[in-house]
Amino acid sequence: MSYYRSLPLKEVLLDIRSFPHARPNILRRHALAAFSGAISSACHASRQGGDPSIQFTRVPQSDPAGREKHDIIEGIVKGVRAGQQLVLYARSGKWWVQPLVNHPYTRISSGAKFSNATHLGTEYAALLVEPGFRPPPVLDSLPERSAKVAAIEVVTGQQSPPSRTISFSGYEWRVRDAPSSRGGRNNYSPANASTDDSGALHLRIARAGTDWTCAEVSLTRNLGYGTYRFLVRDTGHLEPATVFGMFTWDYAGGEQGNREVDIEISRWGDPASKNAQYVVQPYYVAANVARFVCPAGKLLHSFHWQPGRIDFRTVRPSGPQTVVSEHSFTSGVPSPGIESVRMNLYLFRSAKALFHTETEVVIEKFEYLP
């Protein structure tokens, strides 16, 4: 029987006719089995090659006037074919393409997953489109499935944010609760980010069984060009494998290094290395990194971002300001998009020196000046 199930029905019938001495009932049983097997295989093939579909796995909150804020939206695309692309929309009165008019496509990863930033709205939509589809920047209503739109999924925004948020320095910050590959595989716990009675932000690395959990917060809006300042208490106690970062990040800015510019306090696991750097991504371009020594004590770190130029500076804030380090980049400087400023405390997993004790960094104030 397994032999006949492996053949097309036409070939099975021809094969049966080659046995002239077989009894009719045997012929009927073989033909019926072959026919059933052919139908089963056809149905299975139809299911495997069925219509593509989209499923949301993370949905932002509903906000009818949320164009000043953004959040992360994620999902899975099933049945995607080569050349197809994903387009996101958020509804705020009308449907607005996300995350930006000049960045209307969302990358589908090799695991058929997608992740991007989106401005807030009351509903969110994802369209799987064919090559050549040009997303309109704004729509009164979404398109139907067609030769150009292979799949569409719409979901209502959540009643509350999918992640915990905290207030710090007059801004709302989203607290990371998902793992990250930054520095190697690190887990993040919302419990590791908090503010105290004075309003200072505490980021911690805490023990979790035989491993550690890290901390990250990200602003729920983008600020663009201007001056970013971070008043930070002593970081001289950090172990060589610890990384404290103050940076910008944009899911939609892949061609510009995710619009990431960094002030990072770390020895990257090497006790003999300098413990700080300014970076314009990608970091593997030597001219994009400026290393320096960050002394103990309270420090004010800043960067001034303008078209084609970014100026980094670290000073002692008490008394006459003493410049610790400064550096300017005029090449590879990104333009604004939907980036958010972030702060994190995590482990560099490839460190020569292992991490031993729980630790924290305290940021007294964040300030942005247009």
C-alpha positions, 0 to 999 in steps of 0.5 A: 500500500505504501508503494501505491500511496507514493504514486500519482493516481494515473500511474497507480491505475496504469500499474493495476491494469498491468496485473490481468490475473488479480481478483477484481476486489483486490483491484478495487481495494488498491484503486480506492486506497490509491485514490484516497492517498492522492486526495489526502496528499492533495489536501495536505499540499493545499494546506502547506501552500495555503494563503499567507497570514499575519499574527500580532504578538505584541500590540501597543495601547490604544491612544486616539491622539498618540502621534506624539508617542510610539511603542513597539509592535511585533508579529509573525507572518506565515506563508511569506514568499520571496519579494513580499514586504510588510507595511504597517498602519496605525489609525488616528482618525485616518490610517497613517503608514508606520513608522515613517512616510520615508520608511514605509516597509518593515523587515521580515526576519528569517524566522518570519517575525517582524518588529518595529516602532509605531506611533500610537493609534486606536487600531493597528494594521499589517499588510503583506504586499507584493513587490512593486506595491507603493504604500500610500502615506495616509488612507481613509480605509484599508485596501482589500486583499488583491493581486498586490495585497496578499494578506491583511490583519487588523487589531484594536489597541490595548487598553493599557501599555504592553510594558510597564512605564515609569516617569523620570525627569518629566518624561515617560519611559518604557521598561524593557521586559524582553531578552536582548542579544546586546552584549550576548544573550541577556534577560531583562526584568522590569523590577530592575528599573525604578525611581527613588523619592528624590526622582533619581533613576536606578538601573540594576543588575540582579541575580536570578538563580544562577544567572543575572537580569539586566535593566533598560528604559527607553523614551516613549517619544522621539526628540530629534536634533538637539542636546541630550544630557545625563547626570550620573553618579559614580560609575567607578565601581562597575566591574569590567564585564558591566556595560552602562549605555546612554544612546539612541535607537531606531528600529526603522533606521537600519541603513543608518546604523539604527540611528544609534549614537552611544555614550558607553561606560565599560571595559568590555571585560578587559580590566586593562582597557579604558572604561568609556567610549563615544560611538557613532554606529557601526562601531566596527569602523575605527573612526566611529569610536573614541575611547577615553578614561571615565574617572570616579565621581559624579559626571555630566555626559552629553551629546549635541546632535545636529545635521552632519555633526555630533559633539560628545562631552563629559564634564565634572558638574560641581564647581567650575566644570572640568572637561573630562573628555570631548570628541566630535564626529562629522562622518556617518552622523545619522539624521532623525527618524523615530529613534528613542533615547535609551539607558541600559545596564547589562553584561558583556557575555564575552568578557575575560573577567566574569561578573561577580556581584549585583550592582546599580547605576543611578542617573539623577537627571536627564535633560533635552534641549532642542 
